[in-house]
Amino acid sequence: MISAPKNEPNPLERLVRFLETDNGQRLTVCLFSIIATLLLLLFPGGSLALVVGIPFVFFIPGFTVVRLFFWKTTTPEAKFVLSMALSILVVIFLALFLVLTPIGLNSDSTRASLMTFSIAAVALEAFVLPAGRTGGASTEQIQRVPKPLKTDKVVAGMLGTALVVSAISLGLIVTAEYPSRTFFAVTDENGKVLTNFTLEVNTTLTVVLHMKNGEDGVRNFTVVGYVLDSLDYPSYSFSRVLQKGEEWNQTMSFELVVKGYFRLDFDLYIQEQQLPPYKYGNLHFWFGVVDFSQPI
């Protein structure tokens, strides 16, 4: 009698079965973390980076944490939701760690920290805290214990995660040192941008310095204008106390009495109360002074 041929699983079914195993999930997390890091490094900002970056940031880190602590007590739906919520929490803690260490927070350190965390969590789960652990109880004993309502546990986990994320985010916002919004620019007397140009000797070059106090309080602004490495042109220095958000426009004129090619510099110094002033920035451009009446 000829028996009916057995239905062999197709490659897709074998892949799904493999991904349902512990080793399959561990291997997938490690491979995806490495591949995602490489793709983000090679193709930053592209559509491919977006495709791999979203699960790399918003699912993989939390999934490794779920396998460590919540695997035996949650449904597949709860695992998925917790993975996304815990991923956000992991990313915040990693960012805080990078900010407070000499490593610093940047795109490279972020990618490396996510990959390191994911692989390290997989290793910890595989060798120390396996997802299928029963805590010393037999399978029969576990089956006799009434299962708690999983929905309540998921809701509690989500609420706890939301509270922690909110508290950390609020702390980062309150303690963050925001960058200066001080404005410093130079134009001609008509408000047009200055570039390298040539003027005729015995004419006047007039510029306007535009400044705005973008610091967090009252500051003393000092602007200095001078022609670099030249004693034939005067230097100027003007100071003014600016309230927070106040603007100041200062005009400077230079009589072009010497022919040549020169660099005009402007330095802005800012002082807070009795503290020493510090140099905020420098603006400069090159200009030529020639006699148009003589052939070049």
LINBELHU-V181105 format. One record per backbone hydrogen bond with DSSP energy under -1.0 kcal/mol. CO is the residue of the C=O (numbers start at 1). NH is the residue of the N-H. E is the energy in kcal/mol with one decimal. If there is no record, write none. Layout:
BEGIN
CO|NH|E, CO|NH|E
END
This chain:
BEGIN
6|8|-1.0, 10|14|-2.3, 11|15|-2.2, 12|16|-2.3, 13|17|-2.5, 14|18|-2.2, 15|19|-2.3, 16|20|-1.1, 18|21|-1.2, 21|25|-2.0, 22|26|-2.5, 23|27|-2.7, 24|28|-2.2, 25|29|-2.4, 26|30|-2.1, 27|31|-2.6, 28|32|-2.8, 29|33|-2.3, 30|34|-2.1, 31|35|-2.9, 32|36|-3.0, 33|37|-2.0, 34|38|-2.2, 35|39|-2.6, 36|40|-2.6, 37|41|-1.7, 38|42|-2.5, 39|43|-3.0, 43|46|-1.2, 46|50|-1.6, 47|51|-2.1, 48|52|-2.1, 49|53|-2.1, 50|54|-1.8, 52|56|-1.5, 53|57|-1.9, 54|58|-3.0, 55|59|-1.4, 55|60|-2.6, 59|63|-2.5, 60|64|-1.9, 61|65|-1.3, 62|66|-2.5, 63|67|-2.2, 64|68|-1.1, 65|69|-2.1, 66|70|-2.4, 75|79|-2.5, 76|80|-2.0, 77|81|-2.1, 78|82|-3.0, 79|83|-2.1, 80|84|-1.6, 81|85|-2.2, 82|86|-3.1, 83|87|-1.5, 84|88|-1.5, 85|89|-1.4, 86|90|-2.6, 87|91|-2.6, 88|92|-2.0, 89|93|-2.2, 90|94|-2.6, 91|95|-2.5, 92|96|-2.5, 93|97|-2.4, 94|98|-2.4, 95|99|-2.3, 96|100|-1.8, 98|104|-1.4, 101|104|-1.0, 106|110|-2.2, 107|111|-2.1, 108|112|-2.4, 109|113|-2.4, 110|114|-2.1, 111|115|-2.2, 112|116|-2.6, 113|117|-2.7, 114|118|-2.3, 115|119|-2.3, 116|120|-2.5, 117|121|-2.7, 118|122|-2.0, 119|123|-2.3, 120|124|-2.4, 121|125|-2.4, 122|126|-2.3, 123|127|-2.1, 124|128|-2.2, 124|129|-2.5, 130|133|-1.6, 134|137|-1.2, 138|142|-2.2, 139|143|-2.2, 140|144|-1.4, 141|145|-1.1, 149|153|-1.2, 150|154|-2.4, 151|155|-2.6, 152|156|-2.5, 153|157|-2.5, 154|158|-2.8, 155|159|-2.7, 156|160|-2.7, 157|161|-2.5, 158|162|-2.7, 159|163|-2.4, 160|164|-2.3, 161|165|-2.9, 162|166|-2.5, 163|167|-2.5, 164|168|-2.6, 165|169|-2.7, 166|170|-2.6, 167|171|-2.3, 168|172|-2.5, 169|173|-2.2, 170|174|-2.5, 171|175|-2.4, 183|212|-1.9, 185|210|-3.2, 187|208|-2.9, 188|191|-2.0, 192|188|-2.2, 197|288|-2.6, 199|290|-2.4, 203|256|-3.0, 205|254|-2.6, 207|252|-2.6, 208|187|-2.1, 209|250|-2.5, 210|185|-2.3, 211|248|-3.0, 212|183|-1.7, 212|214|-1.1, 213|245|-2.8, 214|181|-1.2, 219|242|-3.0, 220|271|-2.0, 221|240|-2.6, 222|269|-3.3, 223|238|-2.5, 224|267|-2.5, 225|236|-3.0, 226|265|-3.1, 227|230|-1.1, 236|225|-2.2, 238|223|-2.7, 240|221|-3.2, 242|219|-2.2, 243|246|-2.3, 246|213|-2.7, 248|211|-2.5, 250|209|-3.5, 252|207|-3.0, 254|205|-2.8, 255|257|-1.5, 256|202|-4.1, 260|289|-3.2, 262|287|-2.6, 263|228|-2.8, 264|285|-1.6, 265|226|-2.2, 266|283|-2.6, 267|224|-2.6, 268|280|-2.7, 268|281|-1.2, 269|222|-2.6, 270|278|-2.4, 271|220|-2.7, 272|275|-2.5, 278|270|-2.5, 281|268|-2.3, 283|266|-2.6, 285|264|-2.7, 287|262|-3.0, 288|199|-3.3, 289|260|-2.1, 290|201|-2.6, 291|294|-1.4
END
